[in-house]
Each structure stands twice: as structure tokens, then as C-alpha cells.
């Protein structure tokens, strides 16, 4: 950034507060926020006339009011694709960790409580032959499906529309147009869909009640997809076998009802937390800014559905 532009960097590795963001949009030509920076309509309305671009460091843009930005004539970009494999890896990690009680077992060893093998102790559930329901069959959903297929799982998915036949055949994936019907029949559910107005609390209390008692739920997408209070109640009442979460509805806060359960694995938003992914994200941000500065259309421009 510093080699190419007159850049002001936030070197604290902590989110800028509202006052700092307001000051930034009043003097910057390009704003490069992360997912923790809330770029809403009010902030955009306070931007100076020189602001022309919001180059997001991350794939998700639910923290940016895209319609307000585009309505003001701003270009918005993100970093799609570079997080796909890492996020799919983490989703598969959570599936394995919850199914095989990995975190619980590791804690036993750290605390010196292992007294030797026995036939029925610490038994989890196998993955081979299990039905995985993927909600959102975009890049990450498809990458997870490939991993699940390698583990011998049956891949099912719900999406706004079916994926092309060639991809469905490659993945051996079965499409469900009715989410409720799919949820009621799966052994495992993975959420891999963006957070939008339509997907807020996609897994509501009603839909959580559809899950089989033996089901495992994993979320590496956005916390707002799940009604966390309803999920905590389902865990407390043992209406679900296990939960693996990397994202949370009120992040970084976690619903207290999800803490302290052996069958709940919680991670601190590690989906894209690899050195390679973060480097690629930065490179993508720079490429978008440089392309725009050169008078061309950035490769990763985000356009709202209304346009």
C-alpha cells in the first residue's frame, strides 16, 4: 500500500472507532475497511466528495450498506475466492471435531484424566455414509462438498437455485428446493450462505426444532444466520447432538447458553485465519484499488441486487 499510494494505515490490529471512521471518510479517496468496520448509510452520508471507493478486506460485505454506497456513486469491492479453501477446511474441521469429540478428548489429556482405553468411553459418531446438508452451495459450499465426498458422506444441499448439472454430478450432490424438508432429514448441517436480510435467523427456533436429535450443526458463514438464543435452548434441552460455531450473532460476544457444553465447539472466527489467505486478501485489495486508480473497472466490484 505504501509503495503504491499515499496510505494511512491502522497499525493497531483493532477496529477503528466511529469517530476515526468518520474522520477517515471525510479525507480519504479510498477506504479499505475490514469486516469489523460498520460502513452504514449514516457514515457514507458523512463522506467527503473525494471518497470514490470502498475496497473491503474480506469477502463478506454485510457490514457495508452497498445500496447507500452505490447510490452515492462509490465503487465497492471485496476479496472473493481467496478464502474458499481455508473456510471449507475449517468447516470440515468443526464437523470432525464435534463428531469425534476432539476438543473434549484433548482437554482430558491436558488435564491428566486419561486412564486408558475402554470399549464405550468417549464414543463419537462416524462420518462415512452420513448425510450432510449444505445450506448455500457457492464456492465454499462446493469446496466443503468435495471434502465431504472424500470422507464418504452423502452430499445434499439447499440453494436459491440448483448448481449446474456438471458440478452436481461431480459432487454427487442432491438438491432440495425445500429447506425445511432437508433439515429434517440430515445427520449434519453446514451453513455456507451470506448474511442478508433474507437469511437473518435462517435457522429460527422453528427450523431448529426440525433437526433430528442426532444432528450436528456447523456454522462458518455468519452468526446472524442462527437464532442463537433458540440454539442455546436446543442445546440445553439436548434436542441437538452437537454444535460447531466459528461465528456468532453478537460477535465477539457469545450467548452464555452455548458455553460449558462438551458437545459445543466454539472457535474465534478462524475461517480465513491462514497466513496465505490474509496475504491473498491484501493482494486482492491492492489489485482492486490499482485497477480503479488506472481508470478501469475493478475485478471484484460488488453490485447490489437492485441494480
N, C-alpha and C positions, 0 to 999 in steps of 0.2 A: 504493500500500500504506500509506504513512504517513498519508495523508489519511483513510483509512477504518479503519485498525486500529492497535493498539499494536505496531508492527512492528520486529523486529530484522533488519537486512539484512547479508548478507555482501557487502561492497563491494570485495573483492579481485579478483573475477572468476576466482578459483581455487577448486577443490573444497575443502570443509571436511574436515579430517582426522577420524579415527574419534572421537577424544576430543571434538571440537567437536560432532559429530553426536549423540553420546550425551548431552552436556550439553543440546543443543537439545531432544531428545525428552523430557527429564525436566522441562522447564519450559514448553514451547510448547503452545498449544491446537491450532495448525495448523502443519504442517511443509510448506514449499514447496521440495522438492529439485529438482535438475536431473539429467540422465541420468548424470552422473559421481558422484553420491552413491549409495552402495550401502546400500539400506534392506532389510537381510535380517532373518530371523526373530530372530536374536540381538539386533539393535538394537531391533527392535519390542518384544521382551520387556523391555527396559530402560526403556521409555517410562513416563512418569508417568501417573496416572489422568486428568489433564486433557487429554491428547492425544486429539483426536477425528477429525482429518482429515489426510490427506497429499494436498496439491494439487500434483501434478507439473508442472513447467515443461518440457513436451515431450510428444510423442505416444507414444513407446515407454515401456513400463513394465517391461521385462525386468530392470531394476536394483532393482525393488521386489518383495518376496515378498508378492504380493497375497493369497494364501491366509492367510498369517500375520496380515496386517493386518486382513482381513475377520473372521478368527477372533477377533481381539481387539476387534472392534466398531468398527474405524476405517473411515471413508469415504475411498476413494481416487479421485482424478480425474486426468485428463490433458488434453491440448490437441489433439484430433484435428481433421483437416480444414484447419487453418491452414497446415500445412506441405506440403500436397499438390502445389500447382503449382510451388513452388520446388524441391522434391525431384525432381519429374518433369523440370523444366528441367535440373537437374544431371545426371540420368541420361542425358538426351539429349545434353548437353554432352560427357559421357565417351564416349558412342557415337561422336559426331563426332570428338572429339579422337583417339581410338585409331584409328578407321577411316582418317582423313585425315592422321594423323601430325602433328597441330597442334603439340603441345608440342615434338616433335623439330625441326620446322621453325622454330619461334620461337627455339629455342636456337641453331640455325645462324645466324640473323640477328643475335642478340645477340652471338655470338662472332665475327662478321665473316667467316664461312666461305662465304657465298653467292657463287658465281662465275658465276651466270647460269643461265637455263633450259636444260634438256636433256631429251630425249624420255623417258628411263627413270628419271631421278633422283627420289627421294622419292615414288614412286608408292604410293598407299594403295589403299583399296577403296571403291567406290561404295555408297551405301545403297539407292538406288532398286531395288525388286524383291527385296531381301534379306529373308530370313525371320528375324523377331525373336521369340524365345521369352521370354515374361514369366512369371516364377515368382512368383505372388501377384498376383491380379487385384482388389485392393482399390482404394481411392481413388487411390493413387499409381500403381498398375499401370494403371488405366484412363486416368489423365491422360497417362502415358507412351505408351499405345497410341494416343491421339489425336494426339500429336506424331509418332509413327512413321508413322501412316497419312498424315499430311500430307507426309511425306518419301517416300511411295510404297513403304513397306515392307509386307510381309505379316505380319500380326499373329497370333501363336499364343500360347496361354497354358496354364499348369497351375495349378489352384486346388483347394481342398478340394471345391468343387462348381462347376458352370458358373454364369456370371453370367446374369441374366435375358435372355431372347431379344432384347428390345428393345435392350439395351446391346450384346450380341454383334453384332447386325445393324448398329448404328450404327458400331461399331469394325471391322466386317469380321473379327472375331476367331474363330479356330478353337480349340476346346477339346481338350486332351489329358488324359485321365484317368491316363495312364501317364507319369510324369515322365521315366523313362529313355528311352522312345521319342522324346519330344520333344527331349531334349537331344542325341540322336544325329543329329538332322535339321536343326538350326537353324544359321544363319550367325552370329547374335548371341544372347546370353543376358543377361537383366537380372533381378537378384534384387530383389524388392519385397515380401518377406514378413516378418512379425515374427519376432523371435528367441524361440523357446520350447524346451522340452525335446525336442519332436518335430522341430524344424527345426535343431537343433545339428548342424553339419557336414552339412547337407543336400547340399551338394556335397562329397562324400567323395572319396577317392582313386579309388574305383571309378567314381563318377559323372563325375569329371573326365576319366577315361580314355574315356568315351563321346563326349566332344566331338570334333567334326571338327577336323583340324589348321588349317583356315581360320577357325575360330570365334573370336569375340571375347566375353569375359565382362566384365560390368559389375555392380558391387555398390554400391548407395547405401542399403541397408537396415541390416544389422548384420553385423559382421565374423565373428561366430560361425557364420554360415551356411556358411562355406567352411573346409575344412581347409587352412589357409594353407601349411603345410609341403608338402602334396601339390601345391598350386598352384604354389609356388616350384619344385618339381621338374619340373612340367609345362612351366613357362616355360623352365627351364634346358635341358630336352631338346627344346625347340621343338615341343612337342605341342599348342600353342595359339598362335593368330596374334597375340592381343593381350589385354591386361587393363586395366580401368579401375576403380580402387577409391577410394571415399570413406570407407570404414570398415574396421576391422581387428580381427582376432581378439583381440589383446592390446593394444588401443589404450590409450595413444598409441604403443606400440612397433609397429614394422613388421618382419615377417620379413625378415632380411637378404638372403635369396634372391630377394626381389622388387625389390631396389634395383639401380640401374645398368643396367637394360634399356631400350632405346629403345622397345620395344613395350609397356611397362608405364607407365601414367599413374596417379600416386598423388596424392590430394588430402587435406587435413587436416580431414575431416569438415565439409564446407561445405554439406551438403544443405539445412539450414534457415537458412543464414547470409545472410539478407537483412534489412535494417532493418525492412521491413514484416512479415516473418514473426515476428521476435523481439518486435516490438511487439504483434502479434496474440496471440502466445503469452502474454505478460504480461497482456493484457486478459482472456484466457480464464481464466487462473489466478485473477485477481481476481473475475471473474464467478462462478466455482465457489465460491470462499470466501464471497462476499457472499450467494449464494443459500443456502448451508448455514447461515450465521450468521443468516439471516432465517427459519430453520426449514423450508426447502423442500429438495426433492431436487435436488442439483447436476446441471446438464445433461450433464456429461461423466463421470459415475460409471463406474468400472471394476469389473466383477464377474468373479470367476474362473469358469472353466468348471464347477467342481464345484457352484456354486450355481444 
